[in-house]
Amino acid sequence: MQGLMQHGALTVDKIIDHAALWHGGREVVTRSVEGPIVRTTYGAIHERAKRVSNALLALGVKPGDRVATLAWNTARHMEAWYGIMGIGAICHTLNPRLFPEQIAWIADHAGDRVIFTDLTFLPIVAAILPRVPSLEHVVVFTDRDHMPVDFKPAGEAPNYKGVLCFEDLVAEHPADCAWGGFDEGTAAGLCYTSGTTGDPKGVLYSHRSNFLHTLITLQPDVMGLSQKDVILPVVPMFHANAWGVAFSAPGTGAKMVMPGAKMDGASIYELLDSEGVTFSAAVPTVWQMLLQHLRENDLKLPVLNKVVIGGAACPEHIIRAFQEDYDVEVVHAWGMTETSPVGTLSVMTDELAKLPYDQQMPYRLKQGRPPLGVELKLTDDAGNRLPHDGKSFGNLKIKGPIIAAEYFRGAGGKILDAEGFFDTGDVATIDDHGFMQITDRAKDVVKSGGEWISTIDIENIALGHPKAAMTAVIGVAHPKWDERPILLVKLKEGETATKEEFLAFLEGKIAKWWTPDDVVFVDDIPLGATGKIDKKLIRQRMADYVLPSLAAAAVVAEAAPEPEPEPPAATLAAADGAQAARIYAPEPEEPLSEPPPLLEPQVVEALAEAPSQPVAEPEPEVVPVAAAPEAEPAFEARGESEHFPLGPLTATAAAALAPVPEEAFHAKPVFVAEEPPLAMPVIPSKGGKKARKADAKGKSSGAAGVLVDVAVLVALAPALLVAAGAVGVKLGLFGQPVGYDLLTLDWAPKVATLGVATGVLALIVALFGGFSKLWKKALLALAITIATLGVMVAANAVGGRAPPIHDVSTDWKTPLMLSDAGLAARGGEAQTVEPDPSLPVGSADFAGRRVADVNAETCPAARPLVLARSPADAYESAKAAVQAAGLTLVTDDPIDGRLEATGQSFWYGLKDDLVVRVRPDAAGARVDMRSVGRAPGADMGRNCRRVGGLLAVVKG
Ligand code: AMP
């Protein structure tokens, strides 16, 4: 029996329809290829995409026709994207990072009829046109002012009808095109795999697979996007639909920020910062550059919330930097062009999230678990399923409605096994938590003595060496073990290192038999078109390489017919040296072989001579060419001829990929939102990140977060109270009774005791409540409280040892008493000044004792000063010392040899009264002093210090 629900075709035009209708005013911001930042909205994109559809229909494009794009991530690319798919044509995203001959091969194989391209890529389009007879129209993503005047194919292109301006097409065609109306299984997009094995193969996405992929990516444990997000897809639309973001962002109504041609650290940071980006996705290389930029310029990421890192294994230092230094959640993901591309994501399960962060790290480094809609299995070569024990290596296979069933035009034949699973070509393990870990590409794994060695594992560990900039491991032939691993290292600039250093670094971190047989230092580790290490090219380059041990053995065998069991060290060293000289000899500049180049010689020359910095002022009518964008991986000039019917190209393709320099264009925006935004774009405030994080973690996490924040505040409160008390009295905001007695002596210790309770509670919540990110904060709260209590206990101990006096005098036999004026200044509230005071009961060790005796025991300074000077002279010295110490004179009687003054402590303004008396003595003059605090209790030695200090000055 069939269900009785509606059956709406899952076609992607509905995604942009939804975005326009419900989030029409949400912004899409682009760093345009022409230079300026331009802004549009989903509403405007929708309308302009309809115009693109009409333009395509007018050019004769029919459902099922392939329409190519060779373009950066921009709003215009989105308009073409939805305009093509909406009428049932197929959007074929071409990867400009491939060599032009590969692009030509792919476009020809796809039978592309129209190509939309950026100004940047016109030299490539001109070069491939003669090789792609199906191509009829070139549409340039620009306006009339920036159209090239001299664009022409680099040779005869029989069906080529001309070059068109995108903005003209949009302006000339109406916006009333009907979209959809076809089956959801209709092809929507075409993307060729990077071709690391054999010729590139086309993955033909359907509307349904894209729609379902969008729903899958929106799951909270996948990308978890929301309309509140601001999304920067650095991953290009030509790399598996920008990992689906070109659908999921409009699907949720999130603001989009498109990086255009600039993906270097500074440019990406600028957009993250200025547009308030909360979510981004890119390969590790891009993040590496961003992190370097952040460190070098001491920048922060206050708004960015989450990054998805995939396409290649994500190194630990990147995960740690994001999480620990910038508080950005990292989702390490795995996928393929064939899987739409999301396959697995390393999102902590509830159980793992309860572990301390360091114990989560091994799982974060894995590629993770599949979301709903994706099935995985691990098999041996015979197709038998392998256990999920985290140890068994096997072939990773995948199944689901977002996974390719076959390649375009049947390339590669049958690609599913009997159970309908697609063999990913990756070798992996799956552990008992369900976390999959890629250990290698099947063709890269090193097979040593019948066992497999993961090259990725060794590379990642070696990359942790502080001198390593890049690492790669490949297997090389070995007569006994079949293959042995060798490690290639590109050192950071200015570094030198030895093989032994790297081998020692690996020791203990990998199984002994995994230890590479050699470490080769190279200037460059080549990357392929999607930013992954090109091991095929490395293997080609290392074709003549022989392991040092084998080379040494050969040398020894030649020298002496009987082989030595251990070759002498000197021979080994010599063999090593010879080897090092041979490996990585510079590549020849010239092409490896004919046939003729795709670019005309003058274009080749122009590209080859392109300066490394943007051209300052190019001729307006010429399409300017600058260096390859900083963010792009180094491009290899050598073709992979055995897989391509076309020969390699002479020119460096990198130059052809150069972005147009910003200065070359006027600063006016090329296009703007055609309608005023329906709603103001929401740019998150700096404080928004925490709120969003609390949102994402749910209510309970929010409550825990609040508790931990309160614990930190309580921990800091005693110090704040003491500081507030001191500053308040100092500024005269309140008196000593509030600042000192209440805030400092009463409240601060009580709050510190409370801090112990809240700190412990916060730690318990953080450790056992599953809020792994909070435990550090909770520990911090407890640590601050303990430190505060420590300070208080220490102060008490010192105070306990110090006598509880506030009265110090050098003469108790003839007591120094305050005059009426001094008493008046002291005030009625102050402690009484007695001629011979005793300490009260409750004064611990000193209870009931005479202050005179306690002074004699505890204050060595409490001794009269006898000077061989006249009393008048001694008096003047004493008066000068009192004034220099900042005390205020109350009485001054040189005749009587007596003065009184008032002193005040710096912060709390605690007041003491001083009496100085100078009398004639047999030796000359005798100086006595008494300093007596107005507040009761211990003065912590303040009056003793004052008397001692003043007498020392008088003595000179
Ligand atoms: P592509 O189709 O060009 O996106 O390449 C897909 C391949 O990239 C996969 O089969 C993996 O070998 C590799 N890959 C993608 N993501 C990861 C990852 N997170 N870790 C390791 N390898 C990855």
Boltz pocket constraint, residues with backbone or C-beta under 6 A from the ligand:
constraints:
  - pocket:
      binder: B
      contacts: [[A, 193], [A, 194], [A, 240], [A, 309], [A, 310], [A, 311], [A, 312], [A, 313], [A, 314], [A, 332], [A, 333], [A, 334], [A, 335], [A, 336], [A, 337], [A, 338], [A, 341], [A, 367], [A, 424], [A, 425], [A, 426], [A, 438], [A, 440], [A, 441], [A, 530]]
      max_distance: 6.0
